Each structure stands twice: as C-alpha cells, then as structure tokens.
Amino acid sequence: MEPQLLCCEGDRPAIRRAYRDSNLLTDRVLRALLRAEYKYQPAPNYFKCVQREIAPYMRRIVATWMLEVCEEQKCEEEVFPLAMNYMDRFLSVEPSKKNHLQLLGAACMFLASKLKETIPLTAEKLCIYTDNSITSSQLLQMELLILNKLKWDLASVTPLDFIDHFLSQLAVRRESRPVLRKHAHTFVALCATDVKFIASPPSMVAAGSIVAAVEGLQMRVVGSAEVSQKLTEQLAQIIRSDPDCLRACQEQIEALLETSLRQAQQQHAVTIETKTMGEGQGLSATPTDVRDVNI
C-alpha cells in the first residue's frame, strides 16, 4: 500500500480549545440567532431547479466522506455542519459538474476550518484525503469561487449554535447536560448528511436532535416520559413552531439514525469480506471511496 495514500496520520498537534462562554447564553443572542437563521438556509429544491448532474445520493456520499475527514482530523464540531451549509448554499446558486463535487466538499471544509479552528486544515492534507485527485491550486481556485458565490458571508447559523441555548433553558440536570449535548451533536452531524433536512431551519434540527437524544437516553437525563413531552412543548415554544412539527422532525432523526446504523453494520460486513478477498492488492485507504459518485 502506498504511504502517500494513507489518510490516518493523526499528526495534528494538541490544540487548546476555548471554553464555552455562558454570558452568550442570553435571550437576546437566541432571538438574534432565530432572526438570522433563514438568511443562511439553502434552497431546498436546488437538485431540481439548479443542478443537472448532481443527485442527492452523490451529496450523501461526499458528505459522509467529509464527516469522516473531520472526525479523523479531530476538527471542532462546528466545522462539518458549517462546511455542509457552504456546500448547499453554493449548490443552490451555481450549477456544478459531478466530477467537481469532491473538490467542492474539500474547499468547504477548508473554509469552515479556517473560521472555526485554531489550526485549520491544510490544503495539502485535504488533497491527500482525496487520494491526490485534486491539487492545491484547484482547491484554492474553488475556495475563491465559493467565497464569490456566497458573497463572502461565511458566518452561517447552524444547528450547533442553538444546542447550548436550548440546554440552558430546559429542566435538565446539570450533570446530565454533557452526555445530552454529545448525543445531540451526533444527531446534528447525521442530519447534515441527509438531504431531507436541507429545508428544516437550524433551530428545528437542533430542537429535534435534543428531543431525540432525550428519547434515546430513555429519559435517564430527565426522569420520565411526561417531562420529555414537556421538553418538546417548551422547545417548540422557543423556536415558535408547532409541537407536532417538532415531533415529526424528531421522528425523522430517529429513522435516519436507525437507517445509518443498519447501513454501518452492512458496510462493516462488506469491509471484512473485502479485506479478506483483497488482502495484499493495494486497496485505497480513503475513509469513504467517493469515487463511487463517478467523479
């Protein structure tokens, strides 16, 4: 296996992370987020109205690859949802070729990491993650094109911006908040890979993720099903939505999780079989083979 194709160096230095500032968890900031979130929403119908070559399944494959890169590089949790927001907003206004989709994803991660990371991802490392199918020059050119199409407005509101605001207002035990936050963040990342959630406001995805996390933890963090129902009603009131809409979003998230777990089990079985059959044949070490998108 060629060393330059390996994407698992894990050589990023230890990075000091900033503490969460509780002074920002105010109603004024939350209201500002709720007002601004619609400004950064992509067009939900861009596959039909803008794109001719790119299909939803292609976005899913590239999004999964992007998530694995962010996880392997231990990026800030905000990087992946922000990168997906850039990608969807770009695809909402610019017809693109399917053989440019991985380049677009890499450039969106490049921009998001610059905005959120202390030490951003490098162009060279992102090229390695594409098995060197793109060059640093192409990445920088795509970066400029994205900035132009997004009018240099990169301060997007994502579901993660709402999580701590919601947790601070809910009747959840303080010691239970870290595990609840962790599960909610996982759901947010999962939603970013699925096209069904493009049309959902970030606040709805965040609220649905928290409710799904509470349900998934079997109410250990809140105590009972009645309290869980009150959480749903309270969150719906905060985001000015109907509780039934929030429950529908929660159910979509839970269904997505179930599908993802089933696919992961199938992929694990296929991977084991592939390793057994292809041992010593120089298989690609790219986290997800996005070349399946035909790019």
Summary of the structure (lengths in Angstrom):
residues: 295
radius of gyration: 19.6
end to end distance: 22.4
largest distance: 59.2
contacts: 882
relative contact order: 0.13
helix: 67%
strand: 0%
